[in-house]
Amino acid sequence: MPKISISLPDRIENDIDRLVEQGEFVNRDQAVEELLTMGVSAYGTTDEPNETPAEEDMFSQTVEDQQDPAIQDDDPDEGYTF
């Protein structure tokens, strides 16, 4: 596992220490690893760079399924007209 060195603001370092003291994490290393993992996953990163996150794919599919009623082909012989 690669090791990195980071500098954190005092506020964040204190928050991490407080979480460890409260028993949320076993130690600082575990806290930093899990918090970073949660933060990175919040951005929806994937191993495949061309893959679209599920939320975006669902949205674009919904938009693609919609049809503008103004561009529908209306046949005047179909019965209903306004």
PyMOL CGO cylinders between C-alpha atoms (Angstrom):
from pymol import cmd
from pymol.cgo import CYLINDER

trace = [
    CYLINDER, 0.00, 0.00, 0.00, 1.46, 3.37, -0.98, 0.3, 1, 1, 1, 1, 1, 1,
    CYLINDER, 1.46, 3.37, -0.98, 2.18, 5.88, 1.76, 0.3, 1, 1, 1, 1, 1, 1,
    CYLINDER, 2.18, 5.88, 1.76, 1.63, 9.60, 1.36, 0.3, 1, 1, 1, 1, 1, 1,
    CYLINDER, 1.63, 9.60, 1.36, 2.35, 12.59, 3.51, 0.3, 1, 1, 1, 1, 1, 1,
    CYLINDER, 2.35, 12.59, 3.51, -0.25, 15.35, 3.86, 0.3, 1, 1, 1, 1, 1, 1,
    CYLINDER, -0.25, 15.35, 3.86, -0.64, 18.54, 5.84, 0.3, 1, 1, 1, 1, 1, 1,
    CYLINDER, -0.64, 18.54, 5.84, -4.01, 19.13, 7.47, 0.3, 1, 1, 1, 1, 1, 1,
    CYLINDER, -4.01, 19.13, 7.47, -5.46, 22.23, 9.05, 0.3, 1, 1, 1, 1, 1, 1,
    CYLINDER, -5.46, 22.23, 9.05, -5.58, 22.04, 12.86, 0.3, 1, 1, 1, 1, 1, 1,
    CYLINDER, -5.58, 22.04, 12.86, -9.38, 21.91, 12.77, 0.3, 1, 1, 1, 1, 1, 1,
    CYLINDER, -9.38, 21.91, 12.77, -9.45, 18.73, 10.67, 0.3, 1, 1, 1, 1, 1, 1,
    CYLINDER, -9.45, 18.73, 10.67, -6.69, 17.11, 12.69, 0.3, 1, 1, 1, 1, 1, 1,
    CYLINDER, -6.69, 17.11, 12.69, -8.64, 17.83, 15.88, 0.3, 1, 1, 1, 1, 1, 1,
    CYLINDER, -8.64, 17.83, 15.88, -11.82, 16.41, 14.32, 0.3, 1, 1, 1, 1, 1, 1,
    CYLINDER, -11.82, 16.41, 14.32, -10.00, 13.19, 13.41, 0.3, 1, 1, 1, 1, 1, 1,
    CYLINDER, -10.00, 13.19, 13.41, -8.54, 12.90, 16.92, 0.3, 1, 1, 1, 1, 1, 1,
    CYLINDER, -8.54, 12.90, 16.92, -12.00, 13.46, 18.41, 0.3, 1, 1, 1, 1, 1, 1,
    CYLINDER, -12.00, 13.46, 18.41, -13.51, 10.70, 16.22, 0.3, 1, 1, 1, 1, 1, 1,
    CYLINDER, -13.51, 10.70, 16.22, -10.80, 8.28, 17.35, 0.3, 1, 1, 1, 1, 1, 1,
    CYLINDER, -10.80, 8.28, 17.35, -11.33, 9.23, 21.01, 0.3, 1, 1, 1, 1, 1, 1,
    CYLINDER, -11.33, 9.23, 21.01, -15.09, 8.70, 20.62, 0.3, 1, 1, 1, 1, 1, 1,
    CYLINDER, -15.09, 8.70, 20.62, -14.45, 5.19, 19.35, 0.3, 1, 1, 1, 1, 1, 1,
    CYLINDER, -14.45, 5.19, 19.35, -15.61, 5.80, 15.79, 0.3, 1, 1, 1, 1, 1, 1,
    CYLINDER, -15.61, 5.80, 15.79, -12.24, 4.50, 14.55, 0.3, 1, 1, 1, 1, 1, 1,
    CYLINDER, -12.24, 4.50, 14.55, -9.60, 2.25, 16.09, 0.3, 1, 1, 1, 1, 1, 1,
    CYLINDER, -9.60, 2.25, 16.09, -6.75, 4.67, 15.34, 0.3, 1, 1, 1, 1, 1, 1,
    CYLINDER, -6.75, 4.67, 15.34, -5.79, 7.71, 13.28, 0.3, 1, 1, 1, 1, 1, 1,
    CYLINDER, -5.79, 7.71, 13.28, -4.58, 5.64, 10.33, 0.3, 1, 1, 1, 1, 1, 1,
    CYLINDER, -4.58, 5.64, 10.33, -7.91, 3.85, 10.05, 0.3, 1, 1, 1, 1, 1, 1,
    CYLINDER, -7.91, 3.85, 10.05, -9.79, 7.15, 10.44, 0.3, 1, 1, 1, 1, 1, 1,
    CYLINDER, -9.79, 7.15, 10.44, -7.82, 8.89, 7.70, 0.3, 1, 1, 1, 1, 1, 1,
    CYLINDER, -7.82, 8.89, 7.70, -8.09, 5.92, 5.34, 0.3, 1, 1, 1, 1, 1, 1,
    CYLINDER, -8.09, 5.92, 5.34, -11.84, 5.50, 5.79, 0.3, 1, 1, 1, 1, 1, 1,
    CYLINDER, -11.84, 5.50, 5.79, -12.59, 9.22, 5.64, 0.3, 1, 1, 1, 1, 1, 1,
    CYLINDER, -12.59, 9.22, 5.64, -10.54, 9.62, 2.46, 0.3, 1, 1, 1, 1, 1, 1,
    CYLINDER, -10.54, 9.62, 2.46, -12.24, 6.59, 0.93, 0.3, 1, 1, 1, 1, 1, 1,
    CYLINDER, -12.24, 6.59, 0.93, -15.67, 8.02, 1.71, 0.3, 1, 1, 1, 1, 1, 1,
    CYLINDER, -15.67, 8.02, 1.71, -14.67, 11.40, 0.29, 0.3, 1, 1, 1, 1, 1, 1,
    CYLINDER, -14.67, 11.40, 0.29, -13.30, 9.95, -2.92, 0.3, 1, 1, 1, 1, 1, 1,
    CYLINDER, -13.30, 9.95, -2.92, -16.33, 7.70, -3.43, 0.3, 1, 1, 1, 1, 1, 1,
    CYLINDER, -16.33, 7.70, -3.43, -18.61, 10.73, -3.02, 0.3, 1, 1, 1, 1, 1, 1,
    CYLINDER, -18.61, 10.73, -3.02, -17.16, 12.02, -6.30, 0.3, 1, 1, 1, 1, 1, 1,
    CYLINDER, -17.16, 12.02, -6.30, -18.24, 8.84, -8.09, 0.3, 1, 1, 1, 1, 1, 1,
    CYLINDER, -18.24, 8.84, -8.09, -14.82, 7.95, -9.44, 0.3, 1, 1, 1, 1, 1, 1,
    CYLINDER, -14.82, 7.95, -9.44, -14.47, 4.68, -11.30, 0.3, 1, 1, 1, 1, 1, 1,
    CYLINDER, -14.47, 4.68, -11.30, -11.61, 2.55, -12.57, 0.3, 1, 1, 1, 1, 1, 1,
    CYLINDER, -11.61, 2.55, -12.57, -12.81, 3.10, -16.13, 0.3, 1, 1, 1, 1, 1, 1,
    CYLINDER, -12.81, 3.10, -16.13, -12.47, 6.76, -17.16, 0.3, 1, 1, 1, 1, 1, 1,
    CYLINDER, -12.47, 6.76, -17.16, -15.14, 6.62, -19.90, 0.3, 1, 1, 1, 1, 1, 1,
    CYLINDER, -15.14, 6.62, -19.90, -17.83, 5.18, -17.65, 0.3, 1, 1, 1, 1, 1, 1,
    CYLINDER, -17.83, 5.18, -17.65, -20.72, 7.55, -16.84, 0.3, 1, 1, 1, 1, 1, 1,
    CYLINDER, -20.72, 7.55, -16.84, -21.90, 7.61, -13.21, 0.3, 1, 1, 1, 1, 1, 1,
    CYLINDER, -21.90, 7.61, -13.21, -25.31, 5.95, -12.76, 0.3, 1, 1, 1, 1, 1, 1,
    CYLINDER, -25.31, 5.95, -12.76, -27.05, 9.19, -11.76, 0.3, 1, 1, 1, 1, 1, 1,
    CYLINDER, -27.05, 9.19, -11.76, -26.01, 10.96, -14.96, 0.3, 1, 1, 1, 1, 1, 1,
    CYLINDER, -26.01, 10.96, -14.96, -26.94, 7.96, -17.11, 0.3, 1, 1, 1, 1, 1, 1,
    CYLINDER, -26.94, 7.96, -17.11, -30.42, 7.76, -15.56, 0.3, 1, 1, 1, 1, 1, 1,
    CYLINDER, -30.42, 7.76, -15.56, -30.97, 11.49, -16.08, 0.3, 1, 1, 1, 1, 1, 1,
    CYLINDER, -30.97, 11.49, -16.08, -29.85, 11.52, -19.70, 0.3, 1, 1, 1, 1, 1, 1,
    CYLINDER, -29.85, 11.52, -19.70, -31.96, 8.43, -20.46, 0.3, 1, 1, 1, 1, 1, 1,
    CYLINDER, -31.96, 8.43, -20.46, -35.02, 10.15, -19.01, 0.3, 1, 1, 1, 1, 1, 1,
    CYLINDER, -35.02, 10.15, -19.01, -34.37, 13.25, -21.07, 0.3, 1, 1, 1, 1, 1, 1,
    CYLINDER, -34.37, 13.25, -21.07, -33.80, 11.18, -24.21, 0.3, 1, 1, 1, 1, 1, 1,
    CYLINDER, -33.80, 11.18, -24.21, -37.11, 9.37, -23.65, 0.3, 1, 1, 1, 1, 1, 1,
    CYLINDER, -37.11, 9.37, -23.65, -39.04, 12.63, -23.60, 0.3, 1, 1, 1, 1, 1, 1,
    CYLINDER, -39.04, 12.63, -23.60, -40.56, 13.95, -26.80, 0.3, 1, 1, 1, 1, 1, 1,
    CYLINDER, -40.56, 13.95, -26.80, -41.46, 17.54, -27.59, 0.3, 1, 1, 1, 1, 1, 1,
    CYLINDER, -41.46, 17.54, -27.59, -45.18, 17.56, -28.42, 0.3, 1, 1, 1, 1, 1, 1,
    CYLINDER, -45.18, 17.56, -28.42, -44.63, 20.45, -30.84, 0.3, 1, 1, 1, 1, 1, 1,
    CYLINDER, -44.63, 20.45, -30.84, -42.60, 18.29, -33.19, 0.3, 1, 1, 1, 1, 1, 1,
    CYLINDER, -42.60, 18.29, -33.19, -44.96, 15.31, -33.26, 0.3, 1, 1, 1, 1, 1, 1,
    CYLINDER, -44.96, 15.31, -33.26, -46.33, 14.42, -36.66, 0.3, 1, 1, 1, 1, 1, 1,
    CYLINDER, -46.33, 14.42, -36.66, -50.06, 15.05, -36.44, 0.3, 1, 1, 1, 1, 1, 1,
    CYLINDER, -50.06, 15.05, -36.44, -52.15, 13.50, -39.17, 0.3, 1, 1, 1, 1, 1, 1,
    CYLINDER, -52.15, 13.50, -39.17, -55.27, 15.66, -39.56, 0.3, 1, 1, 1, 1, 1, 1,
    CYLINDER, -55.27, 15.66, -39.56, -57.25, 12.56, -40.58, 0.3, 1, 1, 1, 1, 1, 1,
    CYLINDER, -57.25, 12.56, -40.58, -56.72, 10.89, -37.18, 0.3, 1, 1, 1, 1, 1, 1,
    CYLINDER, -56.72, 10.89, -37.18, -59.82, 12.52, -35.71, 0.3, 1, 1, 1, 1, 1, 1,
    CYLINDER, -59.82, 12.52, -35.71, -58.78, 14.78, -32.85, 0.3, 1, 1, 1, 1, 1, 1,
    CYLINDER, -58.78, 14.78, -32.85, -57.83, 18.33, -33.74, 0.3, 1, 1, 1, 1, 1, 1,
    CYLINDER, -57.83, 18.33, -33.74, -57.77, 21.58, -31.83, 0.3, 1, 1, 1, 1, 1, 1,
]
cmd.load_cgo(trace, "trace")
